[in-house]
Amino acid sequence: MGKPFINLAVSKAIENYLKYKGKLEEPMFSTFPVFVIRTLIYIYGELDIINPYITQNEHNMGGFDSNLAKYGFSLDKIQDFKNQFLVYEQELSLNKVPNTAFLKIEKYLIEMYFCKQKTMRISVDLQEEFKTYLYLPENSNPFIQQELNRVVLDKNELSLYFNSLAFEANHNFSIEELRRNTLVPEAYTLLGYSLDQINTLSDVDLRNVNNQIYAYFRVNANLPDRDDYLQKAINYYKKYGNRVTSGNGYVDFLLFASVFATAIFILILVFFNR
């Protein structure tokens, strides 16, 4: 007997696939390791899975690893995926429930499929066909149900995982870095915060403090130029020790100008009535 391909468990699974693929009713063809090979073939095609076995090409170009990575599935996960075949058999021999390797392998297969869907832009309708290869509680295959009963506690775990990845794949998400928005230092010190305190706040806590400061100075936090109005409010507060604001930046400016003009008018009256 020659050297096993990848490891003994993977090699045996591929050998059993080849031996029984013309005998669909044969129970060996529906054992979990063989079903995993069948699932890989559904995702990648038989040539990409069987040809590396025939040529004993695991790591080189056109080999097992590169074929599994062609849609973006990471090489680190591929290595772990192969190792989990052995872990599955070990946990099975120990009657460990849940069989963590079983769940890991299935989740990797789901990830591989959605890598392909994203890269190849395949129809979302094909998800239902792919699900017939997965160990889901709604799958009517008796061999799948038998394995679920044997190795897991929560039959819905894989369904929930599939649904979460399907939701992500079917919706366009863009992740943007949340910029840390720090106000002018005086905004904090006037309200009794030290700058050291502000620097140690989390982004969420800083956002809450900023909103409190806007509210204190009665500046509308939704205005695009709110920081300009905040600076004017701070300048006024420093000069007159009071907050004169309406909550609307433009109106605040007019109100400030009105108060300032009134003060100048009073000074003029005092000067000319001496």
DRENDOTOR-532797 format. One record per residue (C-alpha): residue in one letter; residue number from 1; x, y, z. Coordinates in steps of 0.2 Angstrom, whole numbers. Layout:
+--------+------+-------+-------+-------+
| lodren | rose |  east | north |    up |
+--------+------+-------+-------+-------+
|      A |  NUM |     X |     Y |     Z |
...
+--------+------+-------+-------+-------+
//
This chain:
+--------+------+-------+-------+-------+
| lodren | rose |  east | north |    up |
+--------+------+-------+-------+-------+
|      M |    1 |     0 |     0 |     0 |
|      G |    2 |     7 |    17 |    -5 |
|      K |    3 |     8 |    33 |     5 |
|      P |    4 |    -9 |    40 |    10 |
|      F |    5 |   -13 |    56 |     1 |
|      I |    6 |   -13 |    71 |    13 |
|      N |    7 |   -17 |    59 |    28 |
|      L |    8 |   -25 |    42 |    30 |
|      A |    9 |   -42 |    49 |    33 |
|      V |   10 |   -43 |    60 |    18 |
|      S |   11 |   -35 |    46 |     7 |
|      K |   12 |   -48 |    33 |    13 |
|      A |   13 |   -62 |    45 |    10 |
|      I |   14 |   -57 |    48 |    -8 |
|      E |   15 |   -54 |    30 |   -11 |
|      N |   16 |   -71 |    25 |    -5 |
|      Y |   17 |   -79 |    39 |   -16 |
|      L |   18 |   -70 |    32 |   -31 |
|      K |   19 |   -75 |    14 |   -26 |
|      Y |   20 |   -93 |    17 |   -23 |
|      K |   21 |   -98 |    32 |   -34 |
|      G |   22 |  -107 |    20 |   -46 |
|      K |   23 |  -117 |    13 |   -32 |
|      L |   24 |  -127 |    27 |   -24 |
|      E |   25 |  -137 |    16 |   -13 |
|      E |   26 |  -121 |     8 |    -5 |
|      P |   27 |  -121 |    15 |    13 |
|      M |   28 |  -102 |    17 |    12 |
|      F |   29 |  -105 |    30 |    -1 |
|      S |   30 |  -115 |    40 |    11 |
|      T |   31 |  -103 |    40 |    26 |
|      F |   32 |   -98 |    57 |    32 |
|      P |   33 |   -80 |    57 |    25 |
|      V |   34 |   -86 |    52 |     8 |
|      F |   35 |  -100 |    64 |     9 |
|      V |   36 |   -87 |    78 |    12 |
|      I |   37 |   -78 |    73 |    -4 |
|      R |   38 |   -94 |    73 |   -13 |
|      T |   39 |   -98 |    91 |    -7 |
|      L |   40 |   -80 |    96 |   -12 |
|      I |   41 |   -83 |    89 |   -29 |
|      Y |   42 |  -100 |    99 |   -30 |
|      I |   43 |   -91 |   115 |   -26 |
|      Y |   44 |   -75 |   113 |   -36 |
|      G |   45 |   -78 |    99 |   -49 |
|      E |   46 |   -72 |    81 |   -49 |
|      L |   47 |   -56 |    85 |   -58 |
|      D |   48 |   -50 |    98 |   -45 |
|      I |   49 |   -52 |    85 |   -31 |
|      I |   50 |   -48 |    68 |   -39 |
|      N |   51 |   -34 |    73 |   -50 |
|      P |   52 |   -22 |    79 |   -36 |
|      Y |   53 |   -26 |    62 |   -28 |
|      I |   54 |   -21 |    53 |   -43 |
|      T |   55 |    -5 |    63 |   -46 |
|      Q |   56 |    -1 |    64 |   -27 |
|      N |   57 |    -1 |    83 |   -28 |
|      E |   58 |    -5 |    91 |   -12 |
|      H |   59 |     4 |   108 |   -11 |
|      N |   60 |    10 |   112 |   -29 |
|      M |   61 |     2 |   122 |   -43 |
|      G |   62 |   -14 |   113 |   -48 |
|      G |   63 |   -13 |   103 |   -32 |
|      F |   64 |   -27 |   100 |   -19 |
|      D |   65 |   -22 |   115 |    -9 |
|      S |   66 |   -22 |   128 |   -23 |
|      N |   67 |   -38 |   121 |   -30 |
|      L |   68 |   -47 |   123 |   -14 |
|      A |   69 |   -40 |   141 |   -13 |
|      K |   70 |   -45 |   146 |   -30 |
|      Y |   71 |   -61 |   155 |   -24 |
|      G |   72 |   -52 |   164 |   -10 |
|      F |   73 |   -53 |   151 |     4 |
|      S |   74 |   -38 |   154 |    15 |
|      L |   75 |   -23 |   141 |    15 |
|      D |   76 |   -23 |   141 |    34 |
|      K |   77 |   -41 |   135 |    34 |
|      I |   78 |   -37 |   122 |    21 |
|      Q |   79 |   -23 |   115 |    32 |
|      D |   80 |   -35 |   114 |    47 |
|      F |   81 |   -49 |   107 |    36 |
|      K |   82 |   -38 |    92 |    31 |
|      N |   83 |   -32 |    89 |    49 |
|      Q |   84 |   -50 |    89 |    55 |
|      F |   85 |   -53 |    72 |    45 |
|      L |   86 |   -42 |    64 |    58 |
|      V |   87 |   -49 |    73 |    73 |
|      Y |   88 |   -67 |    68 |    67 |
|      E |   89 |   -61 |    49 |    68 |
|      Q |   90 |   -53 |    52 |    85 |
|      E |   91 |   -68 |    60 |    92 |
|      L |   92 |   -79 |    47 |    84 |
|      S |   93 |   -69 |    33 |    92 |
|      L |   94 |   -71 |    42 |   109 |
|      N |   95 |   -90 |    44 |   107 |
|      K |   96 |   -88 |    63 |   109 |
|      V |   97 |  -103 |    73 |   107 |
|      P |   98 |  -104 |    85 |   100 |
|      N |   99 |   -90 |    80 |    87 |
|      T |  100 |   -81 |    97 |    85 |
|      A |  101 |   -72 |    91 |    70 |
|      F |  102 |   -89 |    86 |    61 |
|      L |  103 |   -95 |   104 |    64 |
|      K |  104 |   -79 |   112 |    59 |
|      I |  105 |   -78 |   103 |    43 |
|      E |  106 |   -96 |   107 |    38 |
|      K |  107 |   -94 |   125 |    42 |
|      Y |  108 |   -78 |   125 |    31 |
|      L |  109 |   -88 |   118 |    17 |
|      I |  110 |  -101 |   131 |    19 |
|      E |  111 |   -88 |   145 |    19 |
|      M |  112 |   -80 |   137 |     3 |
|      Y |  113 |   -97 |   138 |    -6 |
|      F |  114 |  -100 |   156 |    -2 |
|      C |  115 |   -82 |   160 |    -7 |
|      K |  116 |   -86 |   153 |   -24 |
|      Q |  117 |  -103 |   162 |   -25 |
|      K |  118 |   -95 |   178 |   -22 |
|      T |  119 |   -80 |   175 |   -34 |
|      M |  120 |   -90 |   167 |   -48 |
|      R |  121 |  -106 |   177 |   -45 |
|      I |  122 |  -117 |   161 |   -46 |
|      S |  123 |  -135 |   162 |   -44 |
|      V |  124 |  -142 |   163 |   -26 |
|      D |  125 |  -155 |   150 |   -32 |
|      L |  126 |  -141 |   137 |   -32 |
|      Q |  127 |  -140 |   138 |   -13 |
|      E |  128 |  -155 |   126 |   -11 |
|      E |  129 |  -146 |   113 |   -21 |
|      F |  130 |  -130 |   115 |   -11 |
|      K |  131 |  -140 |   113 |     5 |
|      T |  132 |  -144 |    95 |     0 |
|      Y |  133 |  -126 |    91 |     3 |
|      L |  134 |  -126 |    98 |    20 |
|      Y |  135 |  -130 |    90 |    37 |
|      L |  136 |  -145 |   101 |    41 |
|      P |  137 |  -161 |    95 |    50 |
|      E |  138 |  -172 |    99 |    35 |
|      N |  139 |  -162 |    87 |    24 |
|      S |  140 |  -172 |    72 |    21 |
|      N |  141 |  -157 |    60 |    18 |
|      P |  142 |  -158 |    46 |    31 |
|      F |  143 |  -139 |    45 |    32 |
|      I |  144 |  -138 |    63 |    36 |
|      Q |  145 |  -151 |    62 |    49 |
|      Q |  146 |  -143 |    47 |    57 |
|      E |  147 |  -126 |    56 |    58 |
|      L |  148 |  -134 |    71 |    65 |
|      N |  149 |  -142 |    61 |    79 |
|      R |  150 |  -125 |    53 |    83 |
|      V |  151 |  -113 |    67 |    83 |
|      V |  152 |  -122 |    84 |    88 |
|      L |  153 |  -132 |    91 |   102 |
|      D |  154 |  -140 |   106 |    93 |
|      K |  155 |  -146 |   100 |    76 |
|      N |  156 |  -149 |   119 |    71 |
|      E |  157 |  -131 |   125 |    73 |
|      L |  158 |  -126 |   122 |    55 |
|      S |  159 |  -143 |   129 |    48 |
|      L |  160 |  -140 |   145 |    58 |
|      Y |  161 |  -122 |   146 |    52 |
|      F |  162 |  -127 |   143 |    34 |
|      N |  163 |  -141 |   156 |    36 |
|      S |  164 |  -129 |   169 |    43 |
|      L |  165 |  -117 |   167 |    29 |
|      A |  166 |  -131 |   167 |    16 |
|      F |  167 |  -138 |   184 |    23 |
|      E |  168 |  -120 |   192 |    22 |
|      A |  169 |  -118 |   185 |     4 |
|      N |  170 |  -135 |   191 |    -1 |
|      H |  171 |  -132 |   209 |     5 |
|      N |  172 |  -119 |   222 |     1 |
|      F |  173 |  -110 |   227 |    17 |
|      S |  174 |   -96 |   240 |    18 |
|      I |  175 |   -86 |   241 |    34 |
|      E |  176 |   -79 |   258 |    37 |
|      E |  177 |   -67 |   263 |    51 |
|      L |  178 |   -76 |   273 |    64 |
|      R |  179 |   -66 |   289 |    66 |
|      R |  180 |   -63 |   295 |    83 |
|      N |  181 |   -70 |   313 |    84 |
|      T |  182 |   -62 |   324 |    97 |
|      L |  183 |   -69 |   341 |   100 |
|      V |  184 |   -58 |   356 |   104 |
|      P |  185 |   -50 |   354 |   121 |
|      E |  186 |   -59 |   369 |   129 |
|      A |  187 |   -76 |   360 |   126 |
|      Y |  188 |   -70 |   347 |   139 |
|      T |  189 |   -61 |   357 |   151 |
|      L |  190 |   -75 |   370 |   153 |
|      L |  191 |   -86 |   356 |   158 |
|      G |  192 |   -74 |   348 |   171 |
|      Y |  193 |   -66 |   335 |   161 |
|      S |  194 |   -47 |   333 |   160 |
|      L |  195 |   -39 |   329 |   143 |
|      D |  196 |   -31 |   313 |   151 |
|      Q |  197 |   -49 |   307 |   155 |
|      I |  198 |   -54 |   310 |   137 |
|      N |  199 |   -40 |   301 |   130 |
|      T |  200 |   -44 |   285 |   140 |
|      L |  201 |   -62 |   285 |   135 |
|      S |  202 |   -68 |   272 |   122 |
|      D |  203 |   -75 |   278 |   106 |
|      V |  204 |   -93 |   274 |   112 |
|      D |  205 |   -90 |   284 |   128 |
|      L |  206 |   -82 |   298 |   119 |
|      R |  207 |   -96 |   300 |   107 |
|      N |  208 |  -108 |   300 |   122 |
|      V |  209 |   -98 |   314 |   131 |
|      N |  210 |   -97 |   324 |   114 |
|      N |  211 |  -116 |   323 |   113 |
|      Q |  212 |  -118 |   329 |   131 |
|      I |  213 |  -106 |   344 |   127 |
|      Y |  214 |  -116 |   348 |   111 |
|      A |  215 |  -132 |   348 |   122 |
|      Y |  216 |  -125 |   358 |   136 |
|      F |  217 |  -120 |   372 |   124 |
|      R |  218 |  -137 |   369 |   115 |
|      V |  219 |  -128 |   366 |    98 |
|      N |  220 |  -138 |   354 |    86 |
|      A |  221 |  -126 |   339 |    85 |
|      N |  222 |  -134 |   335 |    68 |
|      L |  223 |  -128 |   351 |    59 |
|      P |  224 |  -113 |   348 |    47 |
|      D |  225 |  -104 |   363 |    54 |
|      R |  226 |  -109 |   360 |    72 |
|      D |  227 |   -91 |   361 |    78 |
|      D |  228 |   -90 |   379 |    71 |
|      Y |  229 |  -105 |   384 |    81 |
|      L |  230 |   -98 |   375 |    96 |
|      Q |  231 |   -83 |   385 |    95 |
|      K |  232 |   -93 |   401 |    95 |
|      A |  233 |  -103 |   395 |   110 |
|      I |  234 |   -87 |   392 |   119 |
|      N |  235 |   -80 |   409 |   115 |
|      Y |  236 |   -96 |   417 |   121 |
|      Y |  237 |   -97 |   407 |   137 |
|      K |  238 |   -79 |   411 |   141 |
|      K |  239 |   -83 |   430 |   138 |
|      Y |  240 |  -100 |   431 |   147 |
|      G |  241 |  -101 |   416 |   157 |
|      N |  242 |  -117 |   410 |   150 |
|      R |  243 |  -124 |   400 |   136 |
|      V |  244 |  -135 |   410 |   124 |
|      T |  245 |  -142 |   398 |   111 |
|      S |  246 |  -157 |   392 |   102 |
|      G |  247 |  -152 |   375 |    96 |
|      N |  248 |  -150 |   382 |    79 |
|      G |  249 |  -133 |   387 |    73 |
|      Y |  250 |  -138 |   401 |    62 |
|      V |  251 |  -151 |   408 |    74 |
|      D |  252 |  -138 |   406 |    88 |
|      F |  253 |  -126 |   417 |    78 |
|      L |  254 |  -140 |   431 |    75 |
|      L |  255 |  -144 |   430 |    94 |
|      F |  256 |  -126 |   432 |    99 |
|      A |  257 |  -124 |   446 |    87 |
|      S |  258 |  -140 |   454 |    94 |
|      V |  259 |  -134 |   453 |   112 |
|      F |  260 |  -117 |   460 |   107 |
|      A |  261 |  -125 |   474 |    98 |
|      T |  262 |  -136 |   478 |   113 |
|      A |  263 |  -121 |   478 |   124 |
|      I |  264 |  -112 |   491 |   113 |
|      F |  265 |  -128 |   502 |   112 |
|      I |  266 |  -129 |   502 |   131 |
|      L |  267 |  -111 |   508 |   132 |
|      I |  268 |  -113 |   521 |   119 |
|      L |  269 |  -128 |   528 |   129 |
|      V |  270 |  -118 |   528 |   145 |
|      F |  271 |  -104 |   537 |   137 |
|      F |  272 |  -115 |   551 |   129 |
|      N |  273 |  -125 |   554 |   145 |
|      R |  274 |  -111 |   558 |   156 |
+--------+------+-------+-------+-------+
//
